[in-house]
Amino acid sequence: MPAFQQLEEPHRRFHEIVREIYQLVCAGRQQEAEAAFSSLEDISTLVLQKLDDLAKSIR
């Protein structure tokens, strides 16, 4: 399904950003971690859009 395939990359990127934020926090780099949250918010929105597209395609 194309909608499912389109979800793969943003989903992978979401997990990469979460790991990055975790590593930054563990390293005491709080400001950089907070800055990375804006990227996480953007990719989260995209993941949710792709999930919505997927749900629509299987109805």
N, C-alpha and C positions, 0 to 999 in steps of 0.2 A: 504494500500500500504506500503510495507516495507520501501521504500525510505522516505515516509512521517513520518513513525514511527521513523526512525533513525534521523530525524531532531529535534524531540521533546526535547531530552536531551540537545544537544548543544545550542538550542534556549533558553531553560530555563536558562542554565548556563550563556549565554550571558547577559540576563537581570539581573541576580544576580550580575555579575561583574560590570555592569553599576551602579547598586544601591550602591554597595560597593565603587566604585570610587567617586560617588556623596557624600556619607557619609563622606569619608575621606577628600574630598575637603572642605566640610562644617565644619569639625572639625579642619581645618587648618593643616592637615597632608599631605601636598603637595607631599613630597618625596614618601610616601607610595602609594598615588594615582597614581603617575607617574609609580611606579613599577608595579601596577596592570594593567596598560595599556598594558604591554607585554602579560599578560594573555588574555586581551580583543582582542588583535591582533590575537593571536593563535586561540581563539574560533571563532572569526569572519571568519577566513579562513576556519575553519571546517564547519561553518554554510553555507558559500557560496558553498563549495564542495557538501554539502548535498542538497542544493537547485538545484544545477546543476544536481545531480543524479536524483532528483525528476522530473526536467524538461525533462530529457532524458527518464525517465520511462513512461511519459505520451504522448510522441510523437508517 
